[in-house]
Amino acid sequence: MQGLVELNVSIFFNLLNFIVIFLLLRHFLFKPVTEHLDARRNKIQSTLDEAEEIREEAGSLKEQYEAKMQNIRDERNEIIQKATRSGEVRKSEIIKEAREEAEKIKVRAEKEMTRERQRMINELKDQTSSIAMLAASKVLEKELDEKSHQNHIQEFINEVGDVKWKN
């Protein structure tokens, strides 16, 4: 009976061929491939480590950037507040100066009105006294009778009108 597997010389040579091929493949193929895969694995791992370091550094830089941006915002807000306060102070000063100037103008105008009123009163007194003197001189010049009295009144009115219009 012949079995499925016969022990003979061909099995021995097949086994020897297998071992030789295995050793050759191991030495020339498996070892370089394994070394290449290990090198590749190490390179990938170092790349991942570098990426992690870069990510951590980027996170740190991002935090620094955000802190600087917050500082800039705070400084901007502080500058705006200072400018606003300064503007308010300047506004108050301008309003105060304007009120003081308006008060000065008002006082000057009142003084000018008082002087002008006094000048007009003095002028009116001068005219009144001139008219009274003229009337008195006319009365004293002539004796008063009814007709001459009427003539004197008319003359007086005419002269007063002329004096008034001349001034």
C-alpha positions as CSV (number, residue, x, y, z in Angstrom):
1,M,0.0,0.0,0.0
2,Q,1.2,3.2,-0.9
3,G,0.3,6.1,1.3
4,L,-0.2,9.6,0.5
5,V,3.3,10.4,1.8
6,E,6.1,8.2,0.9
7,L,9.4,8.5,2.6
8,N,12.0,8.4,0.0
9,V,14.9,10.4,-1.2
10,S,12.9,13.0,-3.0
11,I,11.2,14.1,0.2
12,F,14.7,14.5,1.7
13,F,15.8,16.7,-1.3
14,N,12.6,18.7,-1.2
15,L,13.1,19.3,2.5
16,L,16.7,20.3,2.0
17,N,15.7,22.6,-0.9
18,F,13.1,24.1,1.3
19,I,15.6,24.8,4.1
20,V,18.2,26.3,1.7
21,I,15.6,28.5,0.0
22,F,14.2,29.5,3.4
23,L,17.7,30.5,4.7
24,L,18.5,32.3,1.4
25,L,15.2,34.1,1.5
26,R,15.6,34.9,5.2
27,H,19.1,36.2,4.6
28,F,18.5,38.1,1.4
29,L,14.8,39.0,1.6
30,F,13.3,38.7,5.1
31,K,16.1,40.4,6.9
32,P,16.3,43.5,4.5
33,V,12.6,43.7,4.4
34,T,12.4,43.5,8.2
35,E,15.2,46.1,8.5
36,H,13.4,48.3,6.0
37,L,10.1,47.9,7.9
38,D,11.8,48.6,11.2
39,A,13.5,51.7,9.7
40,R,10.2,52.8,8.2
41,R,8.4,52.2,11.6
42,N,11.1,54.2,13.4
43,K,10.9,57.0,10.8
44,I,7.1,57.1,11.1
45,Q,7.4,57.1,14.9
46,S,9.9,60.0,14.9
47,T,7.7,61.9,12.5
48,L,4.7,61.3,14.8
49,D,6.8,62.5,17.8
50,E,7.9,65.6,15.8
51,A,4.3,66.2,14.9
52,E,3.3,65.9,18.5
53,E,6.0,68.3,19.5
54,I,5.0,70.8,16.8
55,R,1.4,70.5,17.8
56,E,2.3,71.2,21.5
57,E,4.5,74.1,20.4
58,A,1.7,75.4,18.2
59,G,-0.7,75.1,21.1
60,S,1.8,77.1,23.3
61,L,2.2,79.7,20.5
62,K,-1.5,79.9,20.2
63,E,-1.9,80.5,23.9
64,Q,0.8,83.2,23.8
65,Y,-0.9,84.8,20.7
66,E,-4.3,84.8,22.5
67,A,-2.7,86.3,25.6
68,K,-1.0,89.0,23.5
69,M,-4.3,89.7,21.7
70,Q,-6.1,90.0,25.0
71,N,-3.4,92.4,26.2
72,I,-3.7,94.4,23.0
73,R,-7.5,94.5,23.5
74,D,-7.1,95.6,27.1
75,E,-4.6,98.3,26.1
76,R,-7.0,99.4,23.2
77,N,-9.9,99.7,25.6
78,E,-7.7,101.6,28.1
79,I,-6.6,104.0,25.5
80,I,-10.2,104.5,24.3
81,Q,-11.3,105.1,27.9
82,K,-8.5,107.6,28.5
83,A,-9.3,109.4,25.2
84,T,-13.0,109.5,26.2
85,R,-12.2,110.9,29.6
86,S,-9.8,113.4,28.1
87,G,-12.5,114.4,25.6
88,E,-15.0,114.8,28.3
89,V,-12.6,117.0,30.3
90,R,-11.8,119.1,27.2
91,K,-15.5,119.3,26.4
92,S,-16.2,120.6,29.9
93,E,-13.4,123.1,29.6
94,I,-14.6,124.4,26.3
95,I,-18.2,124.7,27.6
96,K,-16.9,126.6,30.7
97,E,-14.8,128.9,28.5
98,A,-17.7,129.5,26.2
99,R,-20.0,130.4,29.2
100,E,-17.3,132.7,30.6
101,E,-16.9,134.4,27.2
102,A,-20.7,134.7,26.8
103,E,-20.9,136.3,30.3
104,K,-18.1,138.8,29.4
105,I,-19.9,139.7,26.2
106,K,-23.2,140.1,28.1
107,V,-21.5,142.4,30.7
108,R,-19.9,144.5,27.9
109,A,-23.2,144.8,26.1
110,E,-25.0,145.8,29.3
111,K,-22.3,148.5,30.0
112,E,-22.5,149.7,26.4
113,M,-26.3,149.9,26.7
114,T,-26.0,151.8,29.9
115,R,-23.5,154.3,28.4
116,E,-25.7,154.7,25.3
117,R,-28.8,155.2,27.5
118,Q,-27.0,157.8,29.5
119,R,-25.7,159.5,26.3
120,M,-29.3,159.6,25.0
121,I,-30.6,161.0,28.3
122,N,-27.9,163.7,28.3
123,E,-28.6,164.5,24.7
124,L,-32.4,164.7,25.4
125,K,-31.6,167.0,28.4
126,D,-29.5,169.2,26.2
127,Q,-32.2,169.4,23.6
128,T,-34.9,170.0,26.2
129,S,-32.9,172.8,27.9
130,S,-32.2,174.3,24.4
131,I,-35.9,174.3,23.6
132,A,-36.8,175.7,27.0
133,M,-34.2,178.5,26.6
134,L,-35.5,179.2,23.1
135,A,-39.1,179.3,24.4
136,A,-38.2,181.5,27.3
137,S,-36.3,183.9,25.0
138,K,-39.2,184.2,22.7
139,V,-41.6,184.8,25.5
140,L,-39.4,187.6,26.9
141,E,-38.8,189.2,23.5
142,K,-42.4,190.1,22.9
143,E,-45.3,191.1,24.9
144,L,-48.1,188.5,24.9
145,D,-51.3,189.3,23.3
146,E,-53.7,186.6,21.9
147,K,-52.6,187.0,18.3
148,S,-48.9,187.4,19.0
149,H,-49.2,184.5,21.5
150,Q,-50.5,182.3,18.7
151,N,-47.7,183.5,16.4
152,H,-45.1,182.7,19.1
153,I,-46.5,179.2,19.5
154,Q,-46.4,178.5,15.8
155,E,-42.9,180.0,15.6
156,F,-41.8,177.8,18.5
157,I,-43.2,174.7,16.9
158,N,-41.5,175.5,13.7
159,E,-38.1,176.1,15.4
160,V,-38.4,173.1,17.6
161,G,-39.1,171.0,14.5
162,D,-36.0,172.4,12.8
163,V,-33.8,171.8,15.8
164,K,-35.1,168.3,16.2
165,W,-34.4,167.5,12.5
166,K,-31.0,169.1,12.5
167,N,-29.7,166.9,15.3
